[in-house]
Amino acid sequence: MNLKSQLRLFLQSRGISASDLARLSGVPKQSISDWLGGTAPRDIQKLKRVADAFGTTIDHLVFGEGVPEKPASSPRMLEKDQWIQVKFEGRIKQSSLGSD
C-alpha cells in the first residue's frame, strides 16, 4: 500500500473527512488533499502530525497494510464531535508601567 491508500483507509475507518483531519492534526487541508491525490509528502513534520492524529507511526501510515486494530502508543485522535477536558496553567507578570 502507499500513503494515498492508507490515508483513505484511516479516514474511512474513523468516519472523518480530510477537512476534519486537517483541523485535528493542524496540517493544511491542501496538503492532505494533495496526498490523497497521490502527491508525495514534502514535509516530514506534517506527516508526523497526521500519523499522531491517527495514533499510528509514519512508517505504518506510509508503508503499512490497512488500519491496525490496536493503535500505537502515540496520542489518539479524537472522534468527530468528541470533546476532551483540559486544564491550563499560566503565569502573569505584573508590569511596573503606570505604578508610582
Secondary structure by P-SEA (a helix, b strand, c coil): ccaaaaaaaaaaaacccaaaaaaaacccaaaaaaaaaccccccaaaaaaaaaaaccccccccccccccccccccbbbbcccbbbbbbbbbbbbbbccccc
